[in-house]
Amino acid sequence: MLKENVVDDTYLQFQDILLNKKEETLACKNTKYQLSKYECEILSYLIKSESHTLPIWLVLERVWQNRVDVNHKTVSLYVSYLNRKLKALQSCVSIQINEENMELCVNI
């Protein structure tokens, strides 16, 4: 299931979005946005996840290496940045987040 979302080591695709990990860009419908390192890593882990769902603790561990100054609010902030960019790109993809998990969703 994972391989359908992986184009190669640099590119990850999910629905109508294409993530370029090397350049840290997100593209959809011939428009591209620059991402921060953290935005890119969050989206990369979500796309590579078989269920497209991740527990918040795992994101804190993998993206921020359990830094003590980073918590759920920080993750929520970066997810909001990603959702703004996804909306501006007119993508059908969004990220839902609650106290425990985050999930890639497809809006019809």
Beta strands, then each sheet from edge to edge (+ up, - down):
strand 1: 11-14
strand 2: 17-20
strand 3: 25-28
strand 4: 31-34
strand 5: 53-55
strand 6: 93-97
strand 7: 101-106
sheet 1: 1+ 2- 3+ 4-
sheet 2: 5+ 7- 6+
end
